[in-house]
Amino acid sequence: MPELRYHHIGIPTSVPRPDEEYSEKYKTYTSGYFQSPYGIEWMRFEPDCPFPELVKTVPHVAFIVDNLKATITDKEVLVGPVSPAGGVTTATIVHNGAPVEFIQFDRPESGIWPHSAKKEAMLELKYHHFGIPTDTPRPEDEYLAEYKTYASGYIQNPYGVEWMRFEPSFSLPELVKTVPHVAFVVDNLKKAIAGKVLLGEPDSPSKGVTVAMIVDNGAPVEFLQFDGPGFEVWPRNAKFRPE
């Protein structure tokens, strides 16, 4: 999915955070986006927030697009298009049971939100998927025996939204089982995790791929290093196949 230009993930919360910014228009508190190099944003909503319940209760992933109108054509639109600030327009659709947001900038983001200049570097992040914990079985669940995990949705949608259900014997930290994570493909896993807070040691779930998870701004972030094309390591990664 190299055409997806990752921007952020939004995680609903009911817990106030020290660095919250308030939007009077949308009755929403947001925090973390400008501080996180991986775009981890926490969102807290007032009771009279105008957003649909799905946006207020289910995490979302957001991408930058060049043509918002074309992107959302024939999609189930939840919010928008709206303009939260001059020079930017957004819309949110629902796909695979989760909100997916699209953002169109008419000028550089750093000129719209000055304290987001560091986001230019984030354009280099190679987005892979967005994992959302759930307790609800889904028809397309795929069981990953080694990790005592059921995963679904990644193959079925173009935005990498993956639902994850864990058995009680799942061995990774509780944070992974309760907080959504975003995953990126990296060329050098060792460099990507250097100096970071690790959630377990690097692991090789399949020949040709090594993964590791860190914690950033209270959420898990996963890195995957492929020794060859992703679709050769996991056939389920066929969406990586070049045209």
Secondary structure by P-SEA (a helix, b strand, c coil): cccccccbbbbbbcccccbbbbbccccccccccccccccbbbbbbccccccccccccccbbbbbbccccccccccccccccccccccccbbbbbcccbbbbbbbbcccccccccccccccccccccccbbbbbbccccccccccccccbbbcccccccccbbbbbbccccccccccccbbbbbbbbccccccccccccccccccccccbbbbbbbcccbbbbbbbbccccccccccccccccc
